[in-house]
Amino acid sequence: MDTPTILIVEDDEEIRMQMQWALAQDFNVVVAEERQGALQALRKQQPSVVTLDLGLPPHPREVEEGFRTLNDILQNAPYTKVIVVTGQEGKEYALEAIGQGAYDFLRKPIELDELRIIIRRALHVHRLEHEHRALQQRVAGEAFEEMVGNSPQIQEVFATIRKVATAEVPVLIVGESGTGKELVARAIHRQSLRRHGAFVAINCGAIPENLLESELFGHEKGAFTGAHIQRQGRVEMAQEGTLFLDEVGELPLLLQVKLLRFLQEHVIERVGGRETIPVDTRIVAATNADLQQAMADGRFREDLFYRLGVVVIALPPLRERSEDILLLAQALLNRYAAESARNITGFTRQAVSALQTHGWPGNVRELENRIKRAVIMAQSARLTPADLDLMSPYTEYERQGLRAAREALEKELIRRALTRNKGNITRTASELGVSRPTLHELVAKYAIER
């Protein structure tokens, strides 16, 4: 097994040499005495663990340079474990560093035995996380029909696809917009006995009603103005294959009747024609609409619903399969980075947090679009929340301290409420749920212009 590399960032030469001497027997030790040297060593040596003194030049008695170094390390190597070293009076700074992503802290004077224990524990966690990421990448590489996911919800979907693919029955796929309904339809087709036939898709909500019948069932020459030739519809194009009806809930009632007849008799009539044409195709439909409500409102036929939904596959929204978010994000990043020939390998710690806490109203499609945009816009090897356009609205209040952040937020909320109410104190106080005298006091306290 390779000897682990650790980086010691310490401006005091005596302490630095003492730590290097004590750890050299067990680890490959690299040292630096200031921020730029630490970042150069980080890029060149790629240490698993860093010990970081917060008091660094040019102001070794202050902590600002140490915190900047911590932030740079976590931006460039978010999986590296940083152990912060502080003086006895610096416990509050150590806790703040932990909150910003440091792994642990150690007080001066350093007890070498304690240091070895903390480093070994950090290396153990680093190794476990590395193995976990490798497992995630292997699972992503074993994607099922272009779909990625390890959550129980999506694995259940994969199992259902395998079961129904070879059965010659219609399938109805339901789920929010962006959950991957067409991917599921294509997976069913590729796993079926019809895989050598055509997969033909039509979005029932994207075609004007007066053209939709012709698009589905075709038309004869002269059937209507502009019909200069005979034309096959999508149903005929899917002969011995699969017809995917996306947004089937948007079908007009008249076409629902014609589709129902086809499902029952497997024959169609082109627009303007009288000949019945037998067609052998499998129907897979999808919708993000509530068909139960549509049936109750008379907008969707109940008999068609039961014909289409012999098997119903419900796709979970991305927010309900949170353990798949990072797996999907990394798989999409690998794809788009390769397509764009960009050397982008992962996400910063802040970006990982932003990905995990975002609500994903647009589901996988939104994630895909954000990753694609980020790969184009990124300036470094790891994507940031700004690249993903997932900046927290509270970013500006970070590192202000709780009281200062609370006051800054309170001031901003009052200012915005006054603006909305055109400076009217009574209406603003009512909106904010405070009395007029209290609002007057707050406006004076924060020197807010009305």
N, C-alpha and C positions, 0 to 999 in steps of 0.2 A: 504494500500500500504506500502511495506517495506521502512524503512528509508534509503536513499542512503548513501553509504559509500564513504568518501573522505579521501585521504592520504595527509598529510602535510609533505614535506621534507624540513627542515630548520635547519641549524646548530646553529643559534642564539636562545638561550633558551628564551629570553624575547619575541622576535617576535613570536616564535613557540607557546608559552603559550598564547599570546594575540590572535593569530589566532584560536587556539583550543577553547579558552573561547568564542570567538565571534560566532563561527560556531556550537558549541555543541548543541544548542537548536534546530537546524533545520536538522543536519546531524549526522551520526555516524562517528566521527572523529578519525582517526588513525594518529600517528605522527612517524617520523623518523628523525635522524639528520645526517645520512651519507648513502652512496650508498648501502652497504650490508644490513643495516637495512631497507632501502626502498624496496629492492627487496624481503626480507623476508616478509614484510608486504603486498607487492603486491601479492605474492603467497598465503598467508594465508587469507587475507581479501578481495581480488579481488575488489578494489575500482573502482568506475565508473569515478572518477575525481582525479587527482593528482596535487597539487601545488608544484612546484619544484624550489628551489633556485639554481641558477647555481654555486654559490660559496660554495663548500662543502669541508670538510676535505678530504685529508690531506693538501690541498692548497686552503683554503677558499677565498683567494684574486684573484684566477685564475678561469677559467671557464671549464678547461678540464674535471675535475671530474663530473661537472654538465652535460656536454654533453655526457659523458660515461653513466651516470645514465639515461638520456633521451633515449639514444639508447637502453639500456637494458630494460627499461620499454616498449618501443614500440616493441621490439623484442618479449618479453614475453606476452604482453597484447596490441596488436595493436589497439584494439577498445577503450582503455582507453583514456580519454581526459586529456592532460597534459597542465597545465597553468604555464608558466615559470615566475618566479619572478626575477627581475633584479634591479640593482641600476640605478640612473638617467643617469649615463654615459654609461650604457650597452645596449642601444637601438639596436646597430648593432648586438650584440650577440642574443638579443631577436628575431630579424628578421631572423637570421641564424637558430635559433631553430625552428621557424615557418616553414622555408624551409625544415627542417629535420623531420617534422611531429608533432610538438607541436600544440595545439589547439589555444592558445592565450597567451598573456603576460601581466604582471602587474608590474608597477614600484614601487620601494620603495621611500618614506615611504608609506606603504599600507593604502589605504582608505578602511575600512571594508565594507562600503555600496557598493562600486564598486566591491569589491571582491565577495560579495554575488551575485550580478547581473551576473558577469561573470561565477560563478560556476553554478547558476541556468540555464543559457543559455547552458553551456556545458552539464549539465545533460539532458536537453531537447533534444539536438542533439544526445547524447548517447542513449537515450530511442528510438528516431525515428530510428536510425540505427539498434538498436536491433530488433525492430519490422519489419524492412525491411529484415534483415537476416532471421528472423523467417518465414516471408512470402516466401522468396526464398527457404528455406528448405522445406516448405510445398508444394510449386510448384514442387520441385525436387522429393518429395515423391509421387507426383501424375503424375509421368512420363508416357508418352503415349507409350505403347509397348516398354519399355526399352529405349526410346529416351527422352532426357531432353532438354527443351528450352522454353523460354517465349517470344522470339523476334517475331515480326510480320511475318518475313520470314519463320521461322520454324513452327509457328502456322498455316500458310497457307498450308505448306506441310502436317501437321497433318489432316487438314480439307479435303485436296484432297484425302488422304489415306482413310478416312472414306467414302468418296463418291464413290471411284472406287472399294473398296474392294469387295463389293457384286455384282459388274457388271462383267459378264463373258467376259471380253475383255483383250487383251494383254496390258501390261504397260511397257513403256520404262523409266528407271530412268537415268538421266544424272547428272554429277557433277564431281568435281575434286577428285583425289584419296584421300581417308581418310575422306570423308564427310558422310559416313554411308549409302551407297547405299544398302548393303545387309540387314542392319537393317530395312530399308524401305520395302524391298521385303518381309522380314519375317513378318513385321507388316501387310502388305496387305494380306498375307496368313492367319494369325491368325484372321483377321477381316472378312475373306471371308466365304462363305458357304462350302469351301473345307478345313476348318481348321482341320477336323478329318483325312484328307488324308496326305500324306507325303510331306514335303518340301525338294526338291532335288536341290542341288546347284552344278554348274560346272563352273570352270574358263576357259573360252575358250582360254585365252592367256597363260595358264600354262601347257597345254598338247601338245606334239608334233603333228604336222599336220597329220602324218601317223597313229596316234592312236586316233585322235579326233573323227573321224566318228564312230569307234567302240565304243568309250566311250558314244557317244550320242545315237546311234541307235542300239547298240548291234551287235552280230555276231553269225553265225551258226557254228557248229562244222566243222572243216576242211576248213573254209573260207580263212585262211592264215596260214603260218607257226606259230605254237604255239597255234593255236585255237583248243585246245583239247576237249573243251566242248562248248555247246550252252550257250550264255550269254546275259542277258538283258542289254540294254543301259539305260542311265539316263532318257530318255524320258519315257520308259516303267515303270521305277521305280516310276515315279511321277504320275502313274495312279490314277485318281480322286483326285489329289493333285495339287501342284504347282512346275513347273520347273523354276529355276532361272539361267539364262544365264549371268554370270558375264563377263565383257569385251567382249561383243558380237561383237564389232568392229574388233576383232582379228580373227573372223571366216573366213576361206578361201572361195573363191567364190564358189567352188564346193559344200561345205557344206551349204552355203547360199541358194543355189538352193534347196537342200533337206529339209532345215528348212522351206523354203517358201512353199514347197509342203505340209509339215505337217500342217502348219498354215491354208492352204486352204482346205485340205481334211481330216485332222485329222487321217491320216494313215501313217505308216512307213514301211520300209523294212529293215531287219537286213542285215549287210554286209555278202555277200555270200548266201543270201536267196532270194526267189522269191515270197514268200507269203506276202501279205499286211496285216498288223496288225493294227486294230483300237485302238487308244489310246485317252483317255479323260483326258487331263491335261491342265492346264492354264500356259501360258508363261509370265514370268516377266523377262525382260532383263535390263542390266545396262552397261554403258560405261563411261569412262572419256575422250574418243576420240571425236574429232569433226567429227561427221558422215556426216554433210553437205559437209565438205571438202573431206572426204573419198568418197562420192558419186561423187563429181566433178572430183576426180582423178581416178574414175573407180574401187575403192577398196571395195566399198559397194553398194549393189543393192538398187536402189531407191524403187522398189516394196516391198522389204523386210523391208525397213525402215518404210514405211507407214503401213505395216502389224503389225510390232512390236510396233509402236508408236501410237496406237489408242488413248492412253492417255500418255502424257509425263509429268513426274515429275522432275523438275529441283531443285537440292539440292544446297543451298547457301554455299559458303566456310565459314569457321569459322570467317575469318576477316570481313565478311559482317554482322555477327550477334554478334557483340562485347558484347552486353548486356548479352549474354548467356555464355560467357567464364568463369566467376567466378561461375556461377550456375553449369555448367558442371564440373569445376575443383573440387568444393566441393562435388558433387555427386560421382565423381570418387575417390576422397580421402576417403570418407566414405566407399566405397566399398572395396578398396584395404587395408585400415587400418583394416577393420573387417576381411578380408581374411587372413591378415598377423598377426593378433592379436597385432597390434601396437597401442599405445595410442597417435595417432597423430590427432589433432582436427582441424587444420586450417592452415592459411598462415600468414607469417609476412607481415607488411605493404610494405616492399620492394618487397616481392614475389608477392603481389597483383598487384603492379605497373608493375612488369616485365611481369606478365601474360597478363595484359591489353595492353601493348605496343608491345609485340612480334607479328611478322607478321603471324605466324602459316601457313607456306607453306605446312605442312603435315596435316593440318586441325585437326579434332577430333581425328584421330588416333595418331597424334603427341602428342596432349595434353594427351591422355590416356597413351602413353608410358612414357612421362615425369613424370606424376603423379605416375605411377607404380614404376619407378626407384627411385623417390624421397622418397616414403614410405619405400623402402628398405634401402636407404642410410642415411636417416635423423637421426640426433643426438638429436633433441629436439622435443617438442610437436607441434611446428609449422614449416612448410616447409619454407625454405629460397630460394632466387634465386640460390644459389650454389647447393642446393639439386635438384632443377629443371633444373640445367645446363642452367640457363638463366641470367648469370652474364652480366651486362652492360660493354661494352668495355671502358666506361668512369669512372668506379668505382674508379680506381687508382687516378683520378684527383679530386675526391670529397674532399671538405673541404680544398682545397689548396688556395682558392681565385681565382677570375676570371683571374687576370694577371698571376699568377703562373701557373694555369692550362693551359692557352693559350700558355705560353712559353714551358711548358713541352710537350704539344701535338705537337707544332711546331718543337721542337728538335727531337721528335720521328719520325715525318714524314720525316724530312730531313735525319735522319740517315738511315731510311729504303730505301728512294729513292737513296741515295749514295750506299747502299749495292746492290740494284738491278742493278745499272749502273756501278758497280765495281769501284767506286770512281771517275768516269769521271764527272768533274764539268759541262762541256758544256751540256751533255745529261741530267744530274740531274736538272740543271737550267731550261732547256726546259720543262722537265716533270712537274716541280713545278710551271712553269709560272712566273719565276723571272729572273732578269738579272744575269750574271756571277758575277759582282762585289757585288751585293746584297747577292748572295749565299755565296761568300767568307766571307763577313761580318758576316753572320749568323753562318757559320761553326766556325769562330773564337770566336764569342760571346758565343756560347754554348760549345766550346771546344770539338767539334765532331771530332773523329778520322776518317780519310778517309780510 
